């Protein structure tokens, strides 16, 4: 392998002055602002994940806090900033990319284990120090792992509901999506949202613990339950939302102004009554859950998609925890109509791929095709198919 000094596409922090490639981001000012905020809050270390408040695999630009703070644009990583140090943990897919995008304010840690993050924190944070994070960006399991890593170390894991990165990002942070949330036509679903709600309520009744409510945090859970779609996250037909489905009421937390007229009519068609969807603002979910949890209730949730922030609102004895919510389990089993629609979609996609292979055979010998123009072409063939809403991820195009 080449020595780092002979490569000009990655940083060399040992050189004098340090060498940074043009792809690196200068993070000095961003870190200075964050460190001022740390001091104000009495915090010694702040943990920044790559997820959003719904544990989504893919995120919107507005939620790319790790990318803004560090300059690193890989899809998975964790940053920790102390009053005088900053480090990024990521896996082997991204090590070279990180060396191209980070400046010399950052140490690159070539692992992703929470034990190694905890060990680093214990080295650099003094005894009695506070380690903070936004509890609405960490899963229950991840919070528990950090808690175990710091247990007995005389350091405190302190949840802070104010996101300190957002404070520094300020008005440069991309705005929330304003695009329309629309109803999926009945021809694609095979069952109405009212039937789906009835099915979930039946599961609640049949469960040995007889839960009174199901809390939905995963974006695809709410989209599936109400047969609604949006485009808040590239390549994912979802929208920011939470749902609290109780045995007698339905609360949908969403930016109401974005619902299409048809979607709103569909949701309100059962009002008043147990199939009436009460629309609440997206930001009200914590306050609503706090009020609900004061009653004689049991809340059923899936730990994989629920953040520690929401989980901590509900008293332990009123929780029914499973890895996945009953909605996620029901969604995984496709009805006969959905199966038929899946097959039809694959046939349409196969037509686009065959058109592309034919185009390649005819065009490649002319020497006019590169990987990028090839990816654009297959996207165009797919878009031309009926019902296309675009690809499910950015085309991965490589030759040779």
C-alpha positions in Angstrom: 0.0 0.0 0.0 1.1 3.6 -0.7 2.3 5.6 2.2 -0.2 8.3 3.3 2.1 11.1 2.2 2.0 10.1 -1.4 -1.8 10.2 -1.6 -3.4 13.6 -2.1 -7.0 12.5 -1.7 -6.8 11.9 2.1 -5.8 14.1 5.0 -2.3 13.9 6.5 -2.4 15.4 10.0 1.2 14.5 10.8 2.5 16.9 8.1 3.5 20.4 9.0 1.3 22.2 8.2 -1.3 19.4 8.1 -2.4 18.5 4.6 -6.2 18.5 3.9 -7.7 17.4 0.5 -10.3 19.7 -1.1 -13.0 17.3 0.0 -12.4 18.0 3.8 -14.7 20.3 5.7 -13.4 23.0 8.0 -15.2 22.3 11.3 -13.3 24.6 13.6 -16.1 27.2 14.0 -18.8 24.6 14.4 -16.9 22.8 17.1 -16.2 26.1 18.9 -19.9 26.9 19.0 -20.8 23.4 20.3 -18.1 23.6 23.0 -19.5 27.0 24.2 -22.9 25.3 24.5 -21.4 22.3 26.4 -19.9 24.7 29.0 -23.2 26.5 29.3 -25.0 23.2 30.1 -22.2 21.9 32.4 -21.6 19.1 30.0 -18.1 17.4 29.5 -18.9 15.2 26.5 -21.7 15.2 23.9 -22.6 12.1 21.8 -24.0 12.7 18.2 -25.5 9.7 16.3 -26.3 9.3 12.6 -30.0 8.5 13.2 -33.2 10.5 13.4 -36.0 10.4 16.0 -37.6 7.4 14.4 -34.5 5.2 14.2 -34.8 5.4 10.3 -32.1 3.6 8.3 -32.0 6.5 5.9 -32.5 10.1 7.0 -33.4 13.5 5.6 -30.9 16.4 5.2 -32.6 18.1 8.2 -31.5 15.2 10.4 -27.9 14.9 9.1 -26.5 16.4 12.3 -23.4 14.2 12.2 -22.7 15.2 8.6 -23.0 18.9 9.4 -20.9 18.8 12.6 -18.0 16.6 11.2 -18.2 16.9 7.4 -18.4 13.1 7.2 -21.3 12.0 4.9 -21.3 8.2 5.4 -24.6 6.6 6.4 -23.3 5.2 9.7 -21.2 6.7 12.5 -21.1 8.3 15.9 -19.2 11.4 17.0 -18.2 12.4 20.5 -17.2 16.0 21.3 -15.5 17.0 24.6 -14.3 20.4 25.6 -10.9 19.8 23.9 -11.2 16.7 21.8 -13.4 15.3 19.0 -13.6 11.7 17.6 -15.7 9.9 15.0 -16.4 6.1 15.1 -17.3 4.4 11.8 -17.0 1.0 10.2 -14.6 -0.3 7.5 -16.9 0.7 4.6 -16.2 4.4 5.4 -12.6 4.6 6.7 -11.2 6.0 3.4 -14.1 8.3 3.0 -13.7 9.7 6.5 -10.0 10.4 5.8 -11.1 12.4 2.8 -13.9 14.4 4.6 -12.7 15.0 8.1 -10.3 17.8 9.0 -7.6 17.5 11.7 -9.9 18.5 14.5 -11.1 14.9 14.4 -9.6 11.6 15.5 -10.9 8.7 13.4 -11.7 5.6 15.5 -11.9 2.4 13.3 -14.6 0.6 15.2 -18.3 1.1 16.0 -18.6 -0.7 19.4 -20.2 1.3 22.2 -17.6 -0.3 24.6 -14.8 1.4 22.6 -16.7 4.7 22.7 -17.3 4.3 26.4 -13.6 3.5 27.0 -12.5 6.6 25.1 -15.0 8.8 27.0 -13.7 7.5 30.4 -10.1 8.4 29.3 -10.9 12.0 28.4 -13.8 13.0 30.7 -12.8 13.6 34.3 -14.5 11.9 37.3 -17.9 13.4 38.2 -18.2 14.6 34.6 -21.5 14.7 32.7 -21.9 12.9 29.3 -24.9 14.1 27.4 -27.0 13.1 24.4 -30.4 13.9 22.9 -32.6 11.0 24.2 -34.9 11.3 21.2 -32.1 10.2 18.9 -31.1 7.0 20.7 -32.8 3.7 20.8 -33.6 2.1 24.1 -31.0 -0.5 23.6 -28.3 2.0 22.6 -29.1 4.1 25.7 -28.8 1.0 27.9 -25.5 0.1 26.3 -24.0 3.6 27.1 -25.4 3.4 30.6 -23.7 0.0 31.1 -20.4 1.3 29.6 -20.3 4.2 32.1 -21.8 2.4 35.1 -19.8 2.7 38.3 -17.3 5.2 36.7 -18.6 8.2 38.7 -19.6 9.9 35.4 -23.3 10.7 34.7 -25.2 10.0 31.5 -27.4 13.0 31.3 -30.3 13.2 28.7 -30.7 16.7 27.3 -34.0 17.4 25.5 -32.4 20.5 23.8 -30.3 19.2 20.9 -27.0 21.1 21.1 -26.0 20.5 17.5 -29.3 22.0 16.3 -28.5 25.1 18.4 -25.2 25.6 16.7 -26.7 24.7 13.2 -29.3 27.4 13.7 -31.0 28.8 10.6 -28.5 27.1 8.3 -30.3 23.8 9.1 -32.5 22.7 6.2 -36.3 23.3 6.8 -38.7 20.5 7.5 -40.4 18.9 4.4 -43.5 20.7 3.2 -44.5 18.3 0.4 -48.0 16.7 0.4 -48.8 13.6 2.3 -51.2 11.6 0.1 -53.5 8.5 0.3 -52.3 5.3 -1.4 -55.1 4.3 -3.8 -57.2 1.3 -2.6 -56.2 -0.7 -5.7 -52.7 -1.1 -4.2 -53.5 -1.9 -0.5 -55.9 -4.8 -0.4 -57.3 -3.6 2.9 -58.6 -0.3 4.2 -56.9 1.5 7.1 -60.1 0.9 9.2 -59.6 -2.9 8.6 -56.0 -2.6 9.7 -56.9 -0.7 12.8 -59.5 -3.3 13.7 -56.9 -6.1 13.2 -54.4 -4.4 15.6 -57.1 -3.8 18.2 -58.0 -7.5 18.0 -54.3 -8.3 18.7 -54.4 -6.0 21.7 -57.5 -7.8 23.1 -55.9 -11.3 22.5 -52.6 -10.4 24.2 -52.2 -11.8 27.7 -51.4 -8.4 29.1 -54.4 -6.7 27.5 -52.6 -3.5 26.5 -54.8 -0.4 26.2 -52.6 1.3 23.5 -50.0 0.8 20.9 -47.3 3.5 20.3 -45.9 3.7 16.7 -42.6 5.4 16.2 -41.3 3.8 13.0 -42.2 5.9 10.0 -43.3 3.0 7.9 -45.6 1.8 10.7 -47.8 4.8 10.5 -47.6 5.0 6.7 -48.7 1.3 6.4 -51.5 1.6 9.0 -53.3 4.5 7.4 -52.4 3.8 3.7 -50.6 7.1 3.5 -47.4 8.0 1.7 -45.0 11.0 1.6 -41.4 11.8 0.5 -39.7 13.3 3.6 -36.7 11.0 3.2 -35.1 10.4 -0.3 -36.0 7.0 -1.7 -38.4 6.2 1.2 -42.2 6.9 0.7 -42.7 8.0 4.4 -43.4 11.2 6.3 -42.6 12.4 9.9 -45.3 11.1 12.2 -46.2 9.1 15.4 -49.4 7.2 16.2 -51.0 6.4 19.5 -53.7 3.8 18.8 -55.8 3.1 21.9 -58.7 0.7 22.3 -61.2 3.5 21.8 -59.2 6.4 20.1 -56.7 7.1 17.4 -54.2 10.0 17.6 -52.0 10.8 14.6 -49.2 13.2 15.2 -48.3 14.9 11.9 -47.9 18.3 10.3 -51.6 18.6 9.5 -51.3 21.3 6.8 -49.5 18.8 4.6 -52.3 16.2 4.4 -54.0 16.1 1.0 -57.8 16.9 1.1 -58.4 13.2 0.2 -56.2 12.0 3.0 -57.8 14.3 5.6 -61.3 13.2 4.5 -60.3 9.5 4.7 -59.0 9.9 8.3 -61.9 12.0 9.5 -64.6 9.8 7.9 -65.2 7.8 11.1 -65.8 10.9 13.4 -67.1 10.8 16.0 -66.4 7.3 17.1 -63.6 4.7 17.7 -62.5 5.0 14.0 -62.1 8.7 14.1 -58.5 9.8 13.7 -57.7 12.8 15.9 -55.0 14.9 14.2 -52.4 16.4 16.5 -49.3 18.4 15.7 -46.1 16.3 15.3 -44.3 18.0 18.2 -47.1 17.2 20.7 -46.4 13.5 21.0 -44.4 13.7 24.2 -46.9 15.9 26.1 -49.8 13.7 24.9 -48.1 10.5 25.9 -47.2 11.9 29.3 -50.9 12.7 29.9 -52.1 9.3 28.7 -49.5 7.4 30.8 -51.0 9.0 34.0 -54.1 6.8 33.7 -54.7 3.1 34.3 -53.1 2.0 31.0 -50.6 -0.3 29.4 -48.6 0.9 26.3 -47.4 -1.7 23.8 -44.3 -0.6 21.8 -41.6 -2.1 19.7 -38.1 -1.3 21.2 -36.3 -1.4 17.8 -38.0 1.9 16.6 -38.8 3.7 19.8 -36.4 6.2 21.2 -35.3 6.3 24.8 -36.8 9.8 25.1 -40.4 8.5 24.4 -39.8 5.2 26.4 -38.7 7.1 29.5 -42.0 9.0 29.6 -44.0 5.9 30.4 -43.7 4.3 33.9 -42.0 0.9 33.7 -45.0 -1.0 35.1 -47.3 0.5 32.3 -45.1 -0.8 29.5 -45.4 -3.8 27.3 -42.1 -4.1 25.4 -41.4 -6.4 22.4 -38.7 -6.0 19.7 -41.3 -5.1 17.1 -44.8 -3.5 17.5 -47.9 -5.5 16.3 -48.1 -3.1 13.4 -44.6 -4.0 12.2 -45.5 -7.7 12.5 -48.8 -7.3 10.6 -47.1 -5.2 7.9 -44.5 -8.0 7.3 -47.3 -10.5 6.3 -48.5 -9.4 2.8 -52.1 -10.1 1.9 -53.0 -11.8 -1.4 -53.6 -8.5 -3.2 -50.3 -7.0 -1.9 -48.5 -10.2 -3.2 -50.1 -9.7 -6.6 -49.0 -6.1 -6.7 -45.4 -7.0 -5.7 -45.2 -9.5 -8.5 -46.6 -6.9 -11.0 -44.1 -4.3 -9.8 -41.2 -6.8 -10.3 -42.4 -7.5 -13.9 -42.5 -3.8 -14.7 -39.0 -3.4 -13.2 -37.7 -6.4 -15.2 -39.0 -4.7 -18.4 -36.9 -1.6 -17.5 -33.8 -3.7 -16.7 -34.1 -5.6 -20.0 -34.5 -2.3 -21.9 -31.4 -1.1 -20.2 -29.4 -4.2 -21.1 -30.4 -3.8 -24.7 -29.4 -0.1 -24.6 -26.0 -1.1 -23.1 -25.4 -3.7 -25.8 -26.1 -1.1 -28.5 -24.3 1.9 -26.9 -21.3 0.6 -25.0 -19.4 -0.4 -28.3 -19.7 3.3 -29.4 -17.6 4.2 -26.3 -20.2 6.8 -25.1 -21.3 5.2 -21.8 -19.7 5.8 -18.3 -21.0 4.5 -14.9 -22.8 7.8 -14.2 -24.6 8.1 -17.5 -25.5 4.4 -17.3 -27.1 4.9 -13.9 -29.1 7.9 -15.2 -30.3 5.8 -18.1 -31.7 2.9 -16.0 -33.4 5.4 -13.7 -35.1 6.9 -16.8 -36.3 3.5 -18.0 -37.7 2.9 -14.5 -39.4 6.2 -14.3 -41.1 5.6 -17.7 -42.9 2.5 -16.2 -46.5 3.0 -15.0 -46.9 3.8 -11.3 -43.2 4.5 -10.8 -42.3 6.7 -7.8 -38.6 6.5 -8.4 -35.9 4.0 -7.3 -35.8 2.5 -3.8 -32.1 3.7 -3.4 -29.6 5.5 -5.4 -28.5 3.3 -8.3 -25.2 1.6 -7.6 -23.4 1.6 -10.9 -20.0 0.0 -11.5 -18.1 -1.7 -14.3 -14.9 -3.5 -14.7 
